[in-house]
Amino acid sequence: MTLPETPLQIDLGASLFLTLHKAATRQVDAAIDALQAGDFDVALTLAGAAEGMIERSGHHMFGWLKHHPKALERFSQREWISILNTERDWLKHGGQPAMRISVAEAAFMIARAASKLEDWTPKMVAFKIWLLANIDSI
């Protein structure tokens, strides 16, 4: 094992107080940063965690997707939800020995998470603009 040139500098006395909304917002913003860096697994994991933190009874992307009539013509609701969460669940629980995660899967998980948040950051707005401009290419 090669030791790093500079050891980690971490303030051992530091702490962070968060509300659920603030934590989910930070995770979505960090997921967008990871997406830009090509770290699709990190982006998908952070966005999946953020999506799961926020309860929302109104309109949000996953609520719409899981009840989509065309999908439910082909799959049972349980099968369809499993398909929608394939990469997230693999990153969380493992399973098959390897998986390819594309920009599309990570981007859609970010969109799902952001759709549950009431207040968006400028980074989320920029992500939405990018996604809408590139949706046919990813």
C-alpha positions as CSV (number, residue, x, y, z in Angstrom):
1,M,0.0,0.0,0.0
2,T,1.3,3.4,-1.0
3,L,0.7,6.2,1.5
4,P,-0.7,9.5,0.2
5,E,1.7,12.4,0.0
6,T,-0.6,14.5,2.2
7,P,-2.7,12.9,5.0
8,L,-6.4,13.8,5.2
9,Q,-7.2,17.0,7.0
10,I,-10.5,16.5,8.8
11,D,-11.8,18.5,11.7
12,L,-12.6,15.9,14.3
13,G,-14.8,18.4,16.2
14,A,-16.9,19.4,13.3
15,S,-20.6,18.5,13.0
16,L,-23.4,19.4,10.6
17,F,-27.1,20.0,11.5
18,L,-29.5,19.2,8.8
19,T,-33.2,19.1,8.1
20,L,-34.5,16.3,5.9
21,H,-35.1,18.9,3.1
22,K,-31.6,20.4,3.5
23,A,-30.0,17.0,3.5
24,A,-31.9,15.8,0.4
25,T,-31.1,19.1,-1.3
26,R,-27.4,18.7,-0.6
27,Q,-27.5,15.2,-1.9
28,V,-29.1,16.2,-5.1
29,D,-26.6,19.0,-5.7
30,A,-23.7,16.5,-4.9
31,A,-25.3,14.0,-7.3
32,I,-25.3,16.6,-10.1
33,D,-21.6,17.3,-9.3
34,A,-20.9,13.6,-9.5
35,L,-22.8,13.3,-12.8
36,Q,-20.7,16.1,-14.3
37,A,-17.5,14.2,-13.1
38,G,-18.7,11.0,-14.7
39,D,-19.2,9.3,-11.4
40,F,-22.6,7.9,-12.4
41,D,-22.7,5.3,-9.5
42,V,-22.1,8.1,-6.9
43,A,-24.7,10.3,-8.6
44,L,-27.3,7.6,-8.7
45,T,-26.7,6.5,-5.1
46,L,-26.9,10.1,-3.7
47,A,-30.0,10.9,-5.8
48,G,-31.7,7.6,-4.8
49,A,-31.0,8.4,-1.1
50,A,-32.4,11.9,-1.5
51,E,-35.5,10.6,-3.3
52,G,-36.2,8.2,-0.4
53,M,-35.8,10.9,2.3
54,I,-38.7,13.1,1.1
55,E,-42.3,12.2,1.4
56,R,-44.4,14.0,-1.1
57,S,-48.1,13.5,-1.7
58,G,-48.3,15.8,-4.7
59,H,-46.9,15.3,-8.2
60,H,-43.4,13.9,-8.5
61,M,-41.7,11.9,-11.2
62,F,-41.5,8.5,-9.5
63,G,-45.1,8.7,-8.5
64,W,-46.0,9.3,-12.2
65,L,-43.6,6.7,-13.6
66,K,-44.7,3.9,-11.3
67,H,-48.3,4.2,-12.4
68,H,-47.6,4.8,-16.1
69,P,-50.3,3.0,-18.0
70,K,-48.2,1.9,-21.0
71,A,-45.6,0.3,-18.7
72,L,-48.3,-1.4,-16.7
73,E,-49.6,-2.9,-19.9
74,R,-46.3,-4.8,-20.2
75,F,-45.3,-5.4,-16.6
76,S,-46.9,-5.9,-13.2
77,Q,-46.5,-2.9,-11.0
78,R,-44.0,-4.8,-8.9
79,E,-41.9,-5.7,-11.9
80,W,-42.0,-2.1,-13.3
81,I,-40.9,-0.6,-10.0
82,S,-38.0,-3.2,-9.9
83,I,-37.0,-2.1,-13.4
84,L,-37.1,1.6,-12.4
85,N,-34.9,0.9,-9.4
86,T,-32.5,-1.7,-10.9
87,E,-29.3,0.3,-10.7
88,R,-30.2,1.9,-7.3
89,D,-31.0,-1.4,-5.8
90,W,-27.8,-3.1,-7.1
91,L,-25.7,-0.3,-5.7
92,K,-27.5,-0.6,-2.4
93,H,-27.7,-4.4,-2.1
94,G,-25.4,-6.0,-4.7
95,G,-26.4,-9.0,-6.6
96,Q,-25.0,-9.8,-10.1
97,P,-21.2,-9.3,-10.1
98,A,-21.1,-6.3,-12.5
99,M,-23.4,-3.6,-13.9
100,R,-23.1,-0.8,-16.5
101,I,-24.5,2.5,-15.3
102,S,-25.0,5.1,-18.0
103,V,-25.4,8.9,-17.8
104,A,-29.1,8.4,-18.5
105,E,-29.9,6.2,-15.5
106,A,-28.0,8.6,-13.2
107,A,-29.7,11.7,-14.8
108,F,-33.2,10.2,-14.4
109,M,-32.6,9.3,-10.8
110,I,-31.5,12.9,-10.2
111,A,-34.6,14.1,-11.9
112,R,-36.8,11.8,-9.8
113,A,-35.2,13.1,-6.6
114,A,-35.4,16.8,-7.6
115,S,-39.0,16.4,-8.5
116,K,-39.8,15.6,-4.8
117,L,-38.2,18.9,-3.6
118,E,-40.2,22.1,-3.4
119,D,-37.3,24.5,-3.5
120,W,-34.6,24.1,-6.1
121,T,-31.0,25.3,-6.0
122,P,-29.5,27.1,-9.1
123,K,-27.6,23.8,-9.7
124,M,-30.9,21.9,-10.0
125,V,-32.3,24.5,-12.4
126,A,-29.2,24.2,-14.5
127,F,-29.5,20.4,-14.5
128,K,-33.1,20.7,-15.6
129,I,-32.2,22.9,-18.5
130,W,-29.4,20.5,-19.5
131,L,-31.6,17.5,-19.2
132,L,-34.4,19.0,-21.3
133,A,-31.9,20.1,-24.0
134,N,-30.3,16.6,-24.1
135,I,-33.1,14.2,-23.3
136,D,-33.2,12.8,-26.9
137,S,-29.4,12.2,-26.9
138,I,-28.9,10.4,-23.6
